[in-house]
């Protein structure tokens, strides 16, 4: 014959499991709903960021090329800079003198570890227009 205490203990355990299961089921459902809402919000944020990038790109292109004004953007390439310096047969120090920067800047630009500032691009473009004789003449005059 079972002891009344053990029967009472098992009955209490059974009832508490049933109650906790019903509470946990509602919490699981709420958690699933919250997770799906969070996922939807994340998708919405990604979509909005994508639209923002597209609109800012479109706005930049509109601002960059107004009608009647042809502003030419100066492009920079480390390989082209190195090739031009080799074509002129100049050391990095001499090329730097023509551009108005240090020799270390020229080395870093050619290696691609840094890029010239926007204010330095016009000087680079001017040196790019020079031939070997002109470059050597400017260096001799400087």
C-alpha positions in Angstrom: 0.0 0.0 0.0 1.4 3.3 -1.1 2.3 5.9 1.4 0.0 9.0 1.4 3.1 11.3 1.3 4.5 9.7 -1.9 1.1 9.7 -3.6 0.7 13.4 -2.7 4.2 14.1 -3.9 3.7 12.5 -7.3 0.3 14.2 -7.7 1.8 17.6 -6.9 4.6 17.0 -9.4 2.2 15.9 -12.1 0.0 19.0 -11.6 3.0 21.4 -11.5 4.3 19.8 -14.8 1.0 20.3 -16.5 0.7 23.9 -15.3 4.2 24.8 -16.3 3.7 23.2 -19.7 0.7 25.3 -20.4 2.6 28.4 -19.3 5.6 27.5 -21.4 3.5 26.8 -24.5 2.1 30.4 -24.4 5.7 31.7 -23.9 7.0 29.6 -26.8 4.3 31.0 -29.1 5.0 34.6 -28.0 8.7 34.0 -28.6 8.1 32.6 -32.1 6.0 35.7 -32.9 8.6 38.0 -31.6 11.4 36.3 -33.6 9.4 36.5 -36.8 8.6 40.2 -36.1 12.3 40.9 -35.5 13.2 39.1 -38.8 10.7 41.1 -40.7 12.1 44.3 -39.2 15.6 43.3 -40.1 14.5 42.7 -43.7 12.8 46.1 -43.8 15.9 47.8 -42.5 18.1 46.2 -45.1 15.6 47.2 -47.8 15.5 50.8 -46.5 19.3 51.0 -46.4 19.5 49.7 -50.0 17.0 52.4 -51.1 18.9 55.1 -49.2 22.2 54.1 -51.0 20.5 54.1 -54.4 18.9 57.5 -53.8 22.2 59.0 -52.5 24.0 57.7 -55.5 21.4 59.2 -57.8 21.6 62.5 -56.0 25.4 62.5 -56.2 25.3 61.9 -60.0 22.7 64.7 -60.4 24.8 67.1 -58.3 28.1 66.1 -60.0 27.0 66.8 -63.5 24.7 69.8 -63.6 23.5 70.9 -67.1 25.8 73.2 -68.9 28.7 72.5 -66.7 31.2 69.8 -67.5 33.3 69.1 -64.5 35.9 66.4 -65.2 36.7 64.1 -62.3 40.3 63.2 -61.8 40.9 59.5 -61.5 43.8 58.0 -59.6 45.5 54.6 -60.2 48.6 53.4 -58.3 49.7 51.3 -61.3 49.3 54.3 -63.7 51.3 56.5 -61.4 54.1 54.0 -61.2 54.1 53.6 -64.9 54.2 57.3 -65.6 57.1 57.8 -63.2 59.0 55.0 -64.9 58.1 56.5 -68.3 59.6 59.8 -67.2 62.6 58.0 -65.8 62.3 59.8 -62.5 63.1 58.8 -58.9 60.3 58.9 -56.4 62.0 62.0 -54.8 62.1 63.8 -58.1 58.5 62.9 -59.0 57.5 64.0 -55.5 59.2 67.4 -56.1 57.1 67.9 -59.2 53.9 67.0 -57.4 54.7 68.9 -54.3 54.7 66.0 -51.8 57.3 63.8 -50.1 58.9 60.8 -51.7 57.3 58.5 -49.1 53.9 59.7 -50.3 54.8 58.6 -53.8 55.9 55.2 -52.6 52.7 54.7 -50.6 50.5 55.8 -53.4 52.3 53.5 -55.9 52.0 50.6 -53.5 48.3 51.3 -53.0 48.5 51.5 -49.2 47.3 55.1 -49.3 45.5 57.4 -51.8 46.2 61.0 -52.5 43.9 63.6 -51.0 41.5 65.4 -53.2 43.5 68.6 -53.0 46.6 66.7 -54.4 44.9 65.2 -57.4 45.1 68.3 -59.6 48.8 68.5 -59.0 49.1 64.8 -60.0 47.0 65.5 -63.1 49.3 68.4 -64.1 52.4 66.2 -63.8 50.7 63.5 -65.8 50.5 65.9 -68.7 54.3 66.4 -68.7 56.7 64.6 -71.0 60.2 63.5 -70.0 62.0 66.5 -71.3 59.5 68.9 -69.6 59.7 67.1 -66.3 63.6 67.1 -66.3 63.5 70.8 -67.3 61.2 71.7 -64.4 63.4 69.7 -62.0 66.5 71.5 -63.3 64.8 74.9 -62.9 63.5 74.1 -59.4 
